[in-house]
Amino acid sequence: MSPLSRFLTFIRFSHTVFALPFALGSMIVASSSTRGWPGWRLFGLILLCMVFARTAAMTFNRITDWEIDKRNPRTAGRHKLLGKGAAIAICALSSLLFVGTAALINPLCLLLSPVALALIFFYSLTKRFTHAAQFFLGLALSASPVGAWLAVTGSFAWPPIILAVGVLCWVAGFDMIYATQDVEADRREGLRSMVVMLGVPGALKLAGWLHLLMLLSLVLFGLSAHLEDVYFLGLIPVPLLLRHEHRIARTLDVEKINRAFFETNAVIGLLFVAITAADRFFI
């Protein structure tokens, strides 16, 4: 693998498709006065903020879990992709670039940028002291639609907050499914999660309820943002995709869960931004 490929694998860059579409959808709705487009400069700055924040978060996660990951069969090869010193340097640089990019957007984004970093870093520590770690991951990713809205408008509003609740429930739910792979390793390490606390069947049941709340939040977001029929009709495949993911999860087949986890949630994210853009651009 090339150095770039190793780095992108190290931070699981492909998983950017989870949070980014909800930030872009929020940006599009916030820019409704300009037919859903805030301009290329602001779009580029929002995109850079997302990339820098996620890179900082993922490298921080790898650094804090460095020794733990070595003892988990699923993650044992991560430390071979990038040296710890390089990971620390990339984390620091990405954090500085995130704050600097936020400063170019507006004063409020600059003011809140350290808060955003603290939020996404804090998640990596939570499984050491609380079973609610999946909810803290959801909280970290839920900041993306709020941040994108603030970048465009410079003020808070209900639509991005409602969408953030949906993202929180969605992420917490699918991370419970993902965490079923590590339940035995987590118990050996003394780590906490909803899967460790509830067991696999209980965690999967809770994930289902969270995904129902996510669907409700998407509907409420559309109503609060005054979106049209194309948005609501576009939501119809979402429960079908979630049902497919949960059916695969119940098989407890690690390979199938990994594939369903990425493919299903990537499609949901891309579908959301597509129907939001279609609503604002073409209706």
TORKE-444837 format. One record per residue: x, y, z of N, C-alpha, C, O in turn; residue in three letters. Coordinates in steps of 0.1 Angstrom, whole numbers, padded with zeros to 4 digits, always signed. Layout:
<rs>
XYZXYZXYZXYZALA/...
</rs>
This chain:
<rs>
+0008-0012+0000+0000+0000+0000+0009+0012+0000+0019+0013+0006MET/+0004+0023-0007+0011+0035-0007+0009+0042+0006+0000+0039+0014SER/+0018+0052+0010+0016+0060+0022+0002+0066+0023-0004+0066+0034PRO/-0003+0071+0012-0016+0077+0012-0027+0067+0015-0036+0069+0023LEU/-0026+0055+0009-0036+0045+0011-0035+0040+0025-0046+0037+0031SER/-0024+0039+0031-0023+0034+0045-0029+0045+0054-0036+0041+0064ARG/-0027+0057+0051-0032+0068+0060-0048+0068+0059-0055+0069+0069PHE/-0053+0067+0047-0068+0067+0045-0074+0055+0051-0085+0056+0056LEU/-0067+0044+0051-0072+0032+0058-0072+0034+0073-0081+0029+0080THR/-0061+0040+0078-0059+0042+0092-0071+0050+0098-0075+0047+0109PHE/-0075+0060+0091-0086+0069+0096-0100+0065+0090-0110+0072+0092ILE/-0100+0054+0083-0113+0049+0077-0120+0060+0069-0131+0064+0072ARG/-0112+0066+0060-0117+0078+0053-0130+0075+0045-0139+0084+0044PHE/-0132+0062+0041-0145+0059+0034-0157+0061+0043-0168+0063+0037SER/-0156+0061+0056-0167+0063+0065-0171+0078+0066-0180+0081+0073HIS/-0164+0087+0059-0168+0101+0058-0182+0102+0052-0189+0112+0055THR/-0186+0092+0044-0199+0093+0038-0211+0092+0048-0222+0093+0044VAL/-0208+0089+0061-0218+0089+0071-0223+0102+0075-0235+0106+0074PHE/-0214+0111+0080-0218+0124+0086-0218+0135+0075-0227+0144+0076ALA/-0210+0134+0065-0209+0145+0055-0222+0148+0048-0226+0159+0047LEU/-0230+0138+0044-0242+0141+0037-0252+0149+0045-0260+0157+0040PRO/-0253+0147+0058-0262+0154+0067-0257+0168+0069-0265+0177+0070PHE/-0244+0170+0069-0239+0184+0069-0242+0191+0056-0247+0203+0056ALA/-0241+0185+0045-0244+0191+0032-0259+0194+0030-0263+0204+0025LEU/-0267+0184+0035-0281+0186+0034-0286+0198+0043-0294+0206+0038GLY/-0280+0199+0055-0283+0211+0063-0278+0224+0057-0285+0234+0057SER/-0267+0223+0050-0261+0235+0043-0271+0240+0032-0273+0251+0030MET/-0276+0230+0025-0285+0233+0013-0298+0239+0018-0302+0249+0012ILE/-0304+0234+0029-0316+0240+0034-0314+0253+0040-0322+0262+0038VAL/-0303+0255+0047-0299+0268+0053-0297+0279+0042-0299+0291+0044ALA/-0293+0274+0030-0291+0284+0019-0303+0285+0010-0301+0289-0002SER/-0315+0282+0015-0327+0282+0006-0329+0295-0001-0336+0296-0011SER/-0325+0306+0006-0327+0319+0000-0320+0321-0013-0323+0330-0022SER/-0309+0313-0015-0301+0313-0028-0303+0300-0036-0294+0296-0043THR/-0316+0295-0035-0319+0283-0042-0310+0271-0038-0307+0262-0046ARG/-0306+0271-0025-0299+0259-0020-0285+0258-0022-0278+0248-0021GLY/-0278+0270-0026-0264+0269-0029-0257+0281-0022-0261+0292-0025TRP/-0248+0279-0013-0242+0290-0005-0230+0296-0012-0225+0306-0007PRO/-0226+0291-0024-0214+0296-0031-0203+0287-0029-0202+0279-0019GLY/-0194+0286-0039-0183+0277-0039-0173+0279-0027-0168+0269-0022TRP/-0171+0291-0024-0161+0294-0013-0166+0288+0000-0159+0280+0007ARG/-0179+0291+0004-0184+0285+0017-0185+0270+0016-0183+0263+0026LEU/-0190+0265+0005-0190+0251+0003-0177+0244+0006-0176+0234+0013PHE/-0167+0250+0000-0153+0244+0002-0148+0245+0016-0142+0236+0021GLY/-0151+0256+0023-0147+0258+0037-0155+0248+0046-0149+0242+0055LEU/-0168+0245+0043-0175+0236+0051-0169+0222+0049-0168+0214+0058ILE/-0166+0219+0036-0161+0206+0033-0147+0204+0040-0145+0193+0045LEU/-0139+0214+0040-0126+0213+0046-0127+0211+0061-0120+0203+0067LEU/-0137+0218+0067-0139+0217+0082-0143+0203+0085-0138+0197+0095CYS/-0152+0197+0077-0156+0183+0079-0144+0173+0078-0142+0165+0087MET/-0135+0175+0068-0124+0166+0066-0114+0168+0077-0109+0158+0083VAL/-0111+0180+0081-0101+0183+0092-0106+0178+0105-0099+0172+0113PHE/-0119+0180+0108-0124+0176+0121-0125+0161+0122-0121+0155+0132ALA/-0129+0154+0111-0129+0140+0112-0115+0133+0112-0113+0124+0119ARG/-0106+0139+0105-0092+0134+0106-0086+0136+0120-0080+0126+0125THR/-0089+0147+0126-0084+0149+0140-0091+0139+0149-0084+0133+0158ALA/-0104+0137+0148-0111+0128+0156-0106+0114+0155-0104+0107+0165ALA/-0104+0109+0143-0100+0095+0140-0086+0093+0145-0083+0082+0151MET/-0077+0102+0143-0063+0100+0147-0063+0100+0162-0055+0093+0168THR/-0071+0109+0169-0071+0109+0183-0076+0096+0189-0071+0091+0199PHE/-0087+0091+0182-0092+0078+0186-0082+0067+0185-0081+0058+0194ASN/-0074+0067+0174-0064+0057+0173-0053+0058+0183-0048+0048+0188ARG/-0049+0070+0186-0039+0073+0196-0043+0068+0210-0035+0061+0217ILE/-0055+0071+0214-0060+0068+0228-0062+0053+0229-0061+0047+0240THR/-0065+0046+0218-0068+0031+0218-0056+0023+0213-0058+0012+0210ASP/-0044+0029+0212-0033+0023+0205-0030+0009+0211-0029-0001+0203TRP/-0028+0008+0224-0025-0005+0229-0037-0015+0230-0035-0027+0228GLU/-0049-0009+0232-0061-0017+0232-0063-0024+0218-0066-0036+0217ILE/-0061-0016+0208-0063-0021+0194-0054-0032+0191-0057-0041+0183ASP/-0042-0032+0196-0032-0042+0194-0037-0056+0199-0033-0066+0193LYS/-0045-0056+0209-0050-0068+0215-0064-0073+0210-0068-0084+0214ARG/-0070-0065+0201-0082-0069+0195-0080-0075+0181-0074-0068+0173ASN/-0083-0087+0179-0081-0093+0166-0086-0085+0154-0079-0085+0143PRO/-0097-0078+0155-0103-0070+0144-0094-0058+0141-0094-0053+0130ARG/-0087-0052+0151-0080-0040+0149-0065-0041+0151-0058-0031+0151THR/-0060-0054+0152-0046-0056+0156-0036-0050+0146-0025-0047+0149ALA/-0040-0048+0133-0031-0043+0123-0031-0028+0121-0023-0023+0113GLY/-0039-0021+0129-0040-0006+0127-0027+0001+0129-0023+0010+0122ARG/-0020-0003+0140-0007+0004+0144+0004+0002+0134+0014+0009+0134HIS/+0002-0008+0125+0012-0010+0114+0010-0001+0102+0019+0000+0094LYS/-0001+0006+0101-0004+0015+0090+0003+0028+0091+0007+0034+0082LEU/+0004+0033+0104+0010+0046+0106+0016+0046+0120+0011+0040+0130LEU/+0028+0053+0121+0035+0054+0134+0027+0063+0144+0020+0072+0140GLY/+0029+0060+0157+0022+0068+0167+0026+0082+0166+0017+0091+0168LYS/+0039+0085+0164+0043+0099+0163+0037+0106+0152+0033+0118+0153GLY/+0036+0100+0140+0030+0106+0129+0015+0108+0132+0009+0119+0128ALA/+0008+0099+0138-0006+0101+0142-0008+0113+0151-0017+0120+0149ALA/+0001+0114+0161+0000+0126+0169+0002+0139+0162-0006+0149+0164ILE/+0011+0139+0153+0014+0151+0145+0002+0155+0136-0002+0166+0134ALA/-0004+0144+0129-0015+0147+0120-0027+0151+0128-0035+0160+0124ILE/-0029+0146+0140-0040+0150+0149-0039+0165+0152-0049+0172+0151CYS/-0027+0169+0157-0025+0183+0160-0026+0192+0148-0033+0203+0149ALA/-0021+0188+0137-0022+0197+0125-0036+0198+0120-0041+0209+0117LEU/-0043+0187+0120-0057+0187+0116-0066+0196+0125-0075+0203+0120SER/-0063+0195+0138-0070+0204+0147-0068+0218+0145-0077+0226+0145SER/-0056+0222+0142-0052+0236+0139-0059+0241+0126-0064+0252+0125LEU/-0058+0232+0116-0064+0235+0103-0080+0237+0104-0086+0245+0098LEU/-0086+0228+0113-0100+0229+0115-0104+0243+0121-0113+0250+0116PHE/-0096+0247+0132-0099+0260+0138-0096+0271+0128-0104+0281+0127VAL/-0085+0270+0121-0082+0281+0111-0093+0282+0100-0096+0293+0096GLY/-0098+0271+0095-0108+0271+0085-0121+0276+0090-0128+0284+0084THR/-0125+0273+0103-0137+0278+0109-0136+0293+0110-0146+0300+0109ALA/-0124+0298+0113-0122+0313+0114-0125+0320+0101-0129+0332+0101ALA/-0123+0313+0090-0125+0319+0077-0140+0320+0073-0144+0326+0064LEU/-0148+0312+0081-0163+0312+0078-0170+0323+0085-0176+0332+0078ILE/-0170+0323+0098-0176+0335+0106-0172+0334+0120-0167+0324+0125ASN/-0173+0345+0128-0168+0345+0141-0175+0335+0150-0168+0329+0159PRO/-0187+0331+0148-0194+0321+0157-0188+0308+0155-0186+0300+0164LEU/-0185+0304+0142-0179+0291+0139-0165+0291+0146-0161+0280+0151CYS/-0157+0302+0145-0144+0302+0152-0146+0300+0167-0139+0292+0173LEU/-0156+0307+0173-0158+0306+0188-0161+0292+0192-0157+0287+0202LEU/-0169+0285+0184-0174+0271+0187-0165+0260+0183-0167+0249+0186LEU/-0155+0263+0175-0146+0253+0169-0139+0245+0180-0138+0233+0179SER/-0133+0251+0191-0127+0243+0202-0138+0234+0209-0134+0223+0213PRO/-0150+0239+0210-0161+0231+0216-0163+0219+0208-0165+0207+0213VAL/-0163+0220+0194-0166+0209+0185-0154+0199+0187-0157+0187+0187ALA/-0142+0204+0187-0131+0195+0189-0131+0187+0202-0129+0175+0203LEU/-0135+0194+0213-0136+0188+0226-0147+0177+0225-0145+0166+0231ALA/-0158+0180+0218-0169+0170+0218-0164+0157+0210-0167+0146+0215LEU/-0158+0159+0199-0154+0147+0191-0142+0140+0197-0141+0127+0195ILE/-0133+0147+0205-0123+0140+0212-0128+0132+0224-0123+0121+0227PHE/-0138+0138+0231-0143+0132+0243-0149+0118+0241-0148+0109+0249PHE/-0155+0116+0229-0161+0103+0226-0151+0092+0228-0154+0081+0233TYR/-0138+0094+0223-0128+0083+0224-0125+0078+0238-0119+0068+0240SER/-0128+0086+0248-0125+0083+0262-0137+0076+0269-0135+0070+0280LEU/-0149+0078+0263-0161+0074+0271-0163+0059+0274-0168+0056+0284THR/-0158+0051+0265-0160+0036+0268-0152+0031+0279-0153+0020+0283LYS/-0144+0040+0285-0136+0036+0297-0144+0038+0310-0141+0033+0320ARG/-0155+0046+0309-0163+0049+0321-0178+0049+0320-0185+0050+0330PHE/-0183+0047+0308-0198+0047+0306-0202+0037+0295-0196+0036+0285THR/-0214+0031+0298-0219+0022+0287-0226+0030+0276-0230+0024+0266HIS/-0227+0043+0278-0234+0051+0268-0224+0056+0257-0227+0066+0250ALA/-0213+0049+0255-0203+0054+0245-0209+0056+0231-0206+0065+0224ALA/-0218+0047+0227-0224+0048+0214-0232+0061+0212-0233+0067+0202GLN/-0238+0066+0223-0246+0078+0223-0236+0090+0222-0240+0100+0216PHE/-0225+0089+0228-0215+0100+0227-0209+0101+0212-0206+0112+0207PHE/-0208+0089+0206-0204+0090+0192-0214+0096+0184-0212+0105+0175LEU/-0227+0093+0186-0238+0099+0179-0238+0114+0182-0241+0122+0172GLY/-0236+0118+0194-0235+0133+0197-0224+0140+0190-0226+0151+0185LEU/-0213+0133+0189-0201+0139+0181-0205+0141+0167-0202+0152+0161ALA/-0211+0131+0160-0214+0133+0146-0226+0142+0144-0228+0148+0133LEU/-0235+0143+0154-0247+0151+0152-0243+0166+0152-0252+0174+0148SER/-0231+0170+0155-0227+0184+0155-0226+0188+0140-0226+0200+0137ALA/-0224+0179+0131-0221+0183+0117-0233+0191+0110-0230+0201+0104SER/-0246+0187+0111-0256+0195+0105-0258+0208+0112-0261+0218+0105PRO/-0256+0209+0125-0257+0222+0132-0245+0231+0128-0247+0243+0125VAL/-0233+0225+0127-0222+0233+0123-0223+0239+0108-0220+0250+0106GLY/-0228+0231+0099-0230+0235+0086-0241+0246+0085-0240+0256+0078ALA/-0251+0245+0093-0262+0255+0094-0256+0269+0099-0259+0279+0093TRP/-0248+0268+0110-0242+0280+0115-0232+0286+0105-0231+0298+0105LEU/-0226+0278+0097-0216+0283+0087-0224+0292+0077-0218+0302+0072ALA/-0236+0288+0073-0244+0295+0063-0251+0307+0069-0251+0318+0064VAL/-0257+0305+0081-0266+0316+0086-0260+0323+0098-0264+0335+0100THR/-0251+0318+0105-0245+0324+0117-0254+0324+0129-0252+0332+0138GLY/-0265+0316+0128-0274+0316+0140-0280+0302+0141-0280+0294+0131SER/-0285+0299+0153-0292+0286+0155-0306+0286+0150-0312+0297+0149PHE/-0311+0274+0148-0325+0273+0143-0330+0258+0147-0321+0250+0149ALA/-0343+0256+0146-0348+0243+0149-0345+0232+0139-0342+0221+0143TRP/-0346+0234+0126-0343+0223+0117-0330+0216+0118-0330+0204+0119PRO/-0319+0223+0120-0306+0215+0122-0306+0208+0135-0299+0198+0136PRO/-0312+0214+0145-0312+0207+0158-0320+0194+0157-0316+0184+0163ILE/-0332+0195+0151-0340+0182+0149-0332+0172+0141-0332+0160+0144ILE/-0325+0177+0130-0317+0168+0122-0306+0162+0130-0302+0150+0129LEU/-0300+0170+0139-0289+0165+0148-0294+0154+0157-0287+0144+0159ALA/-0306+0155+0162-0312+0144+0170-0313+0131+0162-0310+0120+0166VAL/-0318+0133+0149-0319+0121+0140-0305+0115+0138-0304+0103+0138GLY/-0295+0123+0135-0281+0118+0133-0276+0110+0146-0270+0100+0145VAL/-0279+0116+0157-0275+0110+0170-0281+0096+0171-0274+0086+0174LEU/-0294+0095+0169-0301+0082+0170-0296+0072+0160-0294+0060+0163CYS/-0294+0077+0148-0289+0068+0137-0275+0063+0140-0273+0051+0139TRP/-0266+0072+0143-0252+0067+0146-0252+0058+0158-0245+0048+0158VAL/-0258+0062+0169-0258+0053+0181-0264+0039+0178-0258+0029+0182ALA/-0274+0039+0169-0280+0026+0166-0271+0018+0157-0269+0006+0160GLY/-0265+0024+0147-0257+0015+0138-0243+0012+0145-0237+0002+0141PHE/-0239+0020+0154-0226+0017+0161-0229+0005+0171-0219-0002+0174ASP/-0241+0004+0176-0244-0007+0185-0243-0020+0176-0238-0031+0181MET/-0248-0019+0164-0247-0031+0155-0232-0034+0152-0228-0046+0153ILE/-0225-0024+0149-0210-0026+0146-0203-0031+0158-0194-0040+0157TYR/-0207-0027+0170-0200-0031+0183-0202-0045+0187-0195-0051+0195ALA/-0212-0052+0180-0214-0066+0184-0202-0074+0180-0200-0085+0185THR/-0194-0069+0171-0182-0077+0167-0171-0077+0178-0163-0086+0178GLN/-0172-0066+0187-0161-0065+0196-0165-0068+0211-0158-0065+0220ASP/-0177-0074+0212-0182-0075+0226-0173-0083+0235-0171-0080+0247VAL/-0168-0094+0230-0159-0102+0238-0146-0095+0241-0141-0096+0252GLU/-0140-0089+0231-0128-0081+0233-0130-0070+0243-0121-0067+0251ALA/-0141-0063+0242-0144-0052+0251-0145-0057+0266-0140-0050+0275ASP/-0152-0068+0267-0153-0074+0281-0139-0078+0287-0137-0076+0298ARG/-0131-0083+0278-0117-0087+0283-0109-0074+0287-0102-0075+0297ARG/-0111-0063+0280-0104-0051+0283-0111-0043+0294-0105-0033+0298GLU/-0123-0047+0298-0130-0039+0308-0136-0026+0303-0139-0017+0310GLY/-0138-0026+0289-0144-0014+0283-0160-0016+0283-0165-0026+0285LEU/-0166-0004+0282-0181-0004+0284-0187+0000+0271-0182+0008+0263ARG/-0199-0005+0269-0207-0001+0257-0221-0006+0260-0224-0014+0269SER/-0231-0002+0252-0245-0007+0253-0245-0022+0250-0253-0029+0256MET/-0236-0027+0242-0236-0041+0238-0231-0049+0250-0236-0060+0253VAL/-0221-0044+0257-0215-0051+0269-0226-0051+0280-0228-0061+0287VAL/-0233-0040+0282-0243-0039+0292-0256-0047+0290-0261-0054+0298MET/-0261-0046+0277-0274-0052+0274-0272-0066+0268-0282-0074+0267LEU/-0260-0070+0263-0259-0082+0255-0263-0079+0241-0269-0069+0238GLY/-0259-0088+0232-0262-0086+0218-0276-0084+0215-0280-0075+0208VAL/-0285-0093+0219-0299-0092+0216-0306-0079+0221-0313-0073+0214PRO/-0302-0075+0233-0308-0063+0239-0303-0051+0232-0311-0041+0229GLY/-0290-0050+0228-0284-0039+0221-0291-0038+0207-0293-0027+0202ALA/-0293-0049+0200-0299-0049+0187-0313-0044+0188-0318-0036+0179LEU/-0320-0047+0198-0334-0042+0200-0334-0027+0202-0342-0020+0197LYS/-0325-0023+0211-0324-0008+0213-0320-0001+0200-0326+0010+0197LEU/-0311-0007+0192-0307+0000+0180-0320+0001+0170-0321+0011+0163ALA/-0329-0008+0171-0341-0007+0163-0349+0004+0167-0354+0012+0158GLY/-0351+0006+0180-0359+0017+0185-0352+0031+0181-0359+0040+0178TRP/-0339+0031+0182-0332+0043+0179-0334+0047+0164-0335+0059+0161LEU/-0334+0037+0156-0336+0039+0141-0350+0044+0138-0352+0051+0128HIS/-0360+0039+0146-0373+0045+0144-0374+0060+0148-0380+0067+0141LEU/-0367+0063+0159-0366+0077+0162-0359+0085+0152-0362+0097+0149LEU/-0349+0079+0145-0342+0086+0135-0351+0089+0123-0351+0100+0117MET/-0360+0079+0119-0369+0082+0109-0379+0093+0112-0382+0101+0104LEU/-0384+0093+0125-0393+0104+0129-0386+0117+0128-0392+0127+0124LEU/-0373+0118+0132-0366+0130+0131-0364+0135+0117-0365+0147+0115SER/-0362+0126+0108-0361+0130+0094-0374+0136+0088-0374+0146+0081LEU/-0385+0130+0093-0398+0136+0089-0400+0150+0095-0404+0159+0088VAL/-0397+0151+0108-0398+0164+0115-0389+0174+0109-0393+0186+0108LEU/-0377+0170+0105-0368+0180+0098-0374+0185+0086-0374+0197+0083PHE/-0380+0176+0078-0386+0181+0065-0397+0190+0068-0399+0200+0060GLY/-0405+0187+0078-0417+0196+0081-0412+0210+0086-0417+0220+0082LEU/-0402+0210+0095-0397+0222+0101-0390+0231+0090-0390+0243+0091SER/-0384+0224+0081-0376+0231+0070-0385+0234+0058-0380+0240+0048ALA/-0398+0231+0059-0408+0233+0048-0403+0227+0035-0404+0233+0024HIS/-0399+0214+0036-0395+0207+0024-0407+0202+0017-0418+0201+0023LEU/-0406+0198+0004-0418+0195-0004-0419+0179-0006-0411+0172+0001GLU/-0428+0175-0014-0431+0161-0015-0419+0153-0020-0418+0141-0016ASP/-0411+0158-0028-0399+0150-0033-0391+0145-0022-0385+0134-0022VAL/-0389+0154-0011-0381+0150+0001-0388+0138+0008-0382+0128+0011TYR/-0401+0140+0011-0408+0129+0018-0410+0116+0011-0409+0105+0016PHE/-0412+0117-0002-0412+0105-0010-0399+0098-0011-0398+0086-0011LEU/-0388+0106-0011-0375+0101-0011-0371+0094+0002-0361+0086+0002GLY/-0378+0096+0013-0375+0089+0025-0381+0075+0026-0377+0067+0034LEU/-0389+0072+0016-0396+0058+0016-0386+0047+0017-0388+0037+0024ILE/-0375+0047+0009-0365+0036+0010-0358+0035+0023-0352+0024+0026PRO/-0357+0045+0031-0349+0045+0043-0353+0034+0053-0344+0027+0057VAL/-0366+0033+0057-0369+0022+0066-0367+0008+0060-0363-0001+0067PRO/-0367+0007+0047-0364-0006+0040-0349-0009+0042-0345-0021+0044LEU/-0341+0001+0040-0327-0001+0041-0323-0004+0056-0315-0013+0058LEU/-0329+0003+0065-0327+0000+0079-0331-0014+0083-0324-0021+0091LEU/-0343-0018+0078-0347-0032+0081-0338-0042+0075-0335-0052+0082ARG/-0332-0040+0063-0322-0049+0058-0310-0050+0067-0305-0060+0069HIS/-0305-0038+0072-0294-0038+0081-0296-0046+0093-0287-0053+0098GLU/-0308-0044+0099-0311-0052+0112-0313-0067+0109-0309-0075+0118HIS/-0318-0070+0098-0319-0084+0095-0305-0091+0093-0303-0102+0098ARG/-0296-0084+0087-0282-0089+0086-0276-0090+0100-0269-0099+0103ILE/-0278-0080+0108-0272-0079+0121-0276-0091+0130-0268-0096+0137ALA/-0288-0096+0128-0293-0107+0136-0286-0120+0132-0287-0130+0140ARG/-0280-0121+0121-0273-0133+0117-0260-0134+0125-0254-0145+0126THR/-0255-0123+0130-0242-0123+0138-0230-0127+0129-0220-0132+0135LEU/-0232-0126+0116-0221-0130+0107-0212-0117+0105-0217-0107+0099ASP/-0200-0117+0110-0191-0105+0110-0189-0100+0096-0190-0088+0094VAL/-0186-0108+0087-0184-0103+0073-0196-0097+0067-0195-0086+0061GLU/-0208-0103+0069-0220-0097+0064-0224-0084+0072-0228-0074+0065LYS/-0221-0083+0085-0224-0071+0092-0216-0060+0087-0220-0049+0086ILE/-0203-0062+0085-0194-0052+0080-0198-0046+0067-0199-0034+0065ASN/-0202-0055+0058-0207-0051+0045-0220-0043+0046-0222-0033+0040ARG/-0229-0049+0053-0242-0042+0055-0241-0029+0062-0247-0019+0058ALA/-0232-0028+0072-0230-0016+0080-0225-0005+0070-0231+0006+0071PHE/-0215-0007+0062-0210+0003+0053-0220+0006+0042-0224+0018+0040PHE/-0224-0004+0035-0232-0001+0023-0246+0005+0026-0250+0015+0020GLU/-0253+0000+0037-0266+0005+0040-0265+0019+0045-0273+0028+0040THR/-0256+0022+0054-0256+0035+0060-0250+0046+0050-0254+0057+0050ASN/-0241+0041+0041-0237+0050+0031-0248+0054+0021-0249+0066+0017ALA/-0256+0044+0017-0268+0047+0009-0277+0056+0015-0283+0066+0009VAL/-0280+0054+0028-0289+0063+0035-0284+0078+0035-0292+0087+0033ILE/-0271+0080+0038-0266+0093+0038-0266+0100+0025-0270+0111+0023GLY/-0262+0092+0014-0263+0098+0001-0277+0100-0004-0279+0110-0011LEU/-0286+0092+0000-0300+0094-0004-0305+0107+0003-0313+0114-0004LEU/-0302+0109+0015-0307+0121+0022-0302+0133+0015-0310+0142+0013PHE/-0289+0134+0012-0284+0147+0006-0290+0148-0008-0292+0159-0013VAL/-0293+0137-0015-0298+0137-0029-0312+0143-0029-0316+0151-0037ALA/-0321+0138-0020-0335+0142-0020-0336+0156-0014-0345+0164-0018ILE/-0327+0160-0005-0327+0174+0000-0323+0184-0011-0329+0194-0013THR/-0313+0180-0019-0308+0188-0030-0319+0189-0041-0321+0200-0047ALA/-0325+0178-0044-0336+0177-0054-0347+0187-0050-0353+0194-0058ALA/-0351+0186-0037-0361+0195-0032-0358+0210-0034-0367+0217-0038ASP/-0346+0213-0031-0342+0228-0031-0338+0232-0045-0341+0244-0049ARG/-0332+0224-0053-0328+0228-0066-0338+0227-0077-0339+0236-0086PHE/-0347+0217-0076-0356+0215-0087-0371+0217-0084-0379+0216-0093PHE/-0374+0220-0072-0389+0222-0068-0392+0236-0067-0403+0240-0064ILE/
</rs>
